[in-house]
Amino acid sequence: MCHDRRVTTALIYLIVMLLVAAVVFLIAAVVFGRGEELAPLAPGSSPTRLPAEDITGEDVREVKFQLVLRGYKMAEVDWVVARLGLEIDGLRARVAELESGAGEQPAWRETAQ
């Protein structure tokens, strides 16, 4: 009988210790949060931002992508690449328009001759 009493006492101590540890963990989780500096993003949202027009080099350097299991979120990378492609196409079209408006030769070529 002595053996059963020791086992029962040990099990009671173990259960009490587990309950105390769970309560301490829950209190710490509520008080300290999840350890993040910012609140988590809502599902479907993205930290990736670019201005609607006139993208600058600084805008591109400040682009941040959401991390997923195997790297960056592909949809965000594709969106940024498409936006930068449109911006480059727009700038090239504007350069071509300005060059054709000044005649066949750019202004800097006329002064050099």
C-alpha positions, 0 to 999 in steps of 0.5 A: 500500500505504501507504494500506491500512496507515493505514486498518487502523491507524485501524480498529484504534484505533477498535475499541479505543476502542469496546471501552474505552468499553464496558468503562468504561460497564459498570463505571460501570453496575455501580458506580453503578446506574441512578441511582434513589434507590429500587429499581424497583417489581415489575411489577403493584405500586403505590406508591398506599396508603390506610388500610383505614378512617378515611381522613383528609385527610392520607392523601389529600394523601399519595397518590402515583400511579405514572407511566405514558407518558401520565400517572398509572396509571388503575387506581390513580386509579379505585381511590382515587376509589372508596375515597374515595367509599365513605368519604364514603358511610359518613360520610354514613350515620353522620351520618344515623344519629346525626341520626335517633337524636337525634330528628328534629332535630340536637342543635344545633338543639334548643338554639338554639330 
